[in-house]
């Protein structure tokens, strides 16, 4: 990697760390990753050492393999959302769809009363890790400690 590209080296370091972490979580060998992605094991080794960055097609294949977004794979903590989009709790919808009758469906909805099956996202929304969201909300709420709505920034709907 050319020495004149410190940002590229930093990105390679971030990607290498993420790839090692994701592979370890899945208990995969570098050879298994290489076969799944369709490359040589030495390529995976170079990516995980930070000496090379994977090409875009392999980034897509790695994200698919590890079930993460390309943003997450590349170490980006914030993900902008498209306008007119919604966050969907597919696991909740799947559980609700498995209800055998109306009574079971109603019990499941009541048990999940503090959750939303979907949530509309406004333009300018970002998907961030929970800890970052809590810190951002806390920082804003701390500006108005006497507000009766201060805690709503931490637990909407309560």
Secondary structure, DSSP 8 states (H G I E B T S, - for coil): --TT-HHHHHHHHHHHHHHHHHHHHTT--HHHHHHHHTS-HHHHHHHHHTSS---HHHHHHHHHHHT--HHHHTT---EE--TTEEEE-HHHHHHHHT-SSHHHHHHHHHHTTT--SEEEE-TT-EE--HHHHHHHHHHHHGGGTT-TTGGGGTSTT-
